[in-house]
Amino acid sequence: MQTTRLNKLLEFLKADPSDPFILYALATEYNTAGDYQQAFHYYNLLVENSPEYVGTYYHLGKLYEKTGHRDKAVEIYRLGLKAARSKNDNHAYSELQGALNAALGLDYEDD
């Protein structure tokens, strides 16, 4: 993890602790660095406090899958689908539907 980037994000967070973009950037930074505990913390803050921030759900779901929590990932993808639908975000909806299908083992290809 690039310490300067992380430090800058943490400074931004102090200035505006409820900014969803900063929370998302922190979660992504920690996820990339393999600090899953911190990544979960910030992604879950977003789900709780900014449920309309649709990008959260895909990445949080993938993190749950990566850490062996498929059922929790499915739950998060379904929440994300509702959030995407309420925002009429068809692109996010499609990505979340694909992730949900894959998590449920429904992502087969026609041979």
N, C-alpha and C positions, 0 to 999 in steps of 0.2 A: 504494500500500500504506500502510495506516495504521501509521506508525512506532511509536506507543505500543503497539499490539496486538502487532506483531512483536517489539518489545523485551520485552514481558511474556512472550510465548511462549518467547523465547530464555532468559529468566531461569528459567522453569519447566523448560526443558530442562536447564539446568545443575544444577538440584536433582534431576531424575530423568531422566537421558539415555535410559532405555529405555522410558519411558511411551509406549505406542502412540498414545494420544489426542493427546499433545503433538506427536509426529512427524507425525501426520496433519494436525493443525491448521497446523503450519508448512508442510507440503507444499501444502496448500490455499491458504494465504496467499500463498506465492510463486507458485503457479500463477495465481491471480487477478491478481497484479501483473505477470504476464508474465515473471517470472524463472524460466524453464523449467529452467535448469541446477540451481538450488536445489530446485525442485519435484521434479525427477527424483531428486535426491539423497535427499530425505526419503521419497518414496514407495518408492524401492528399498530404503532401510533397513528400512522396514516389511515389504516382501515377504521380505527376508532374515531379519529378526529376529522378526517377528510375523506369520507367514503366515496365522494364524487371524483377523487383522483384515481381514475380508472387504471392507469398504468401500473399501479401498485399490485393489483390482484394477480396478474400474470407472473410477475417476478417473485412474489411471495409464494404463490402456488408451486412454482418451479423449485424454490428453496425448500419447501416442505417435501417435495418429491425427492430432491437430492439428499435430504437428511432422513429418508426412510419413512415419511409420514404421508403416505398416499391418501388416506382418508381425509386428513386435514387439507391437503392440496385440493381435493375434489370439492370440499366445502368452500374453500376460498375462490376457486374458479366459478362456482355457482353464484357466490356473492358478487363477483366481478361481472358476471353476465347480467345480473339485475342492474348494477351500476351503469354498465355500458348501454343497456337498453334505455334506462331513464335519461341518459344524455344523448341518445340517438347516435352513439359512436359505433357505427357499423364495423369499422376496421378493428377496433378493440374487441367487439363482440365476436367477430370471426376468429381472431387469435385465441381468445379465451375458450371458445367452443372447440377449437382444434386441440388445445391443451387439455380440456376436460375429456374429450373423446380419447386422447392418447392415454391419459391417466386411468380411464375406465377400460382400456384395451380395445377400444372401438375404432382405432386408426388403422384400418386394413387397406391394402391397395388391391385393386382389381387386377388379377393376373391374366 
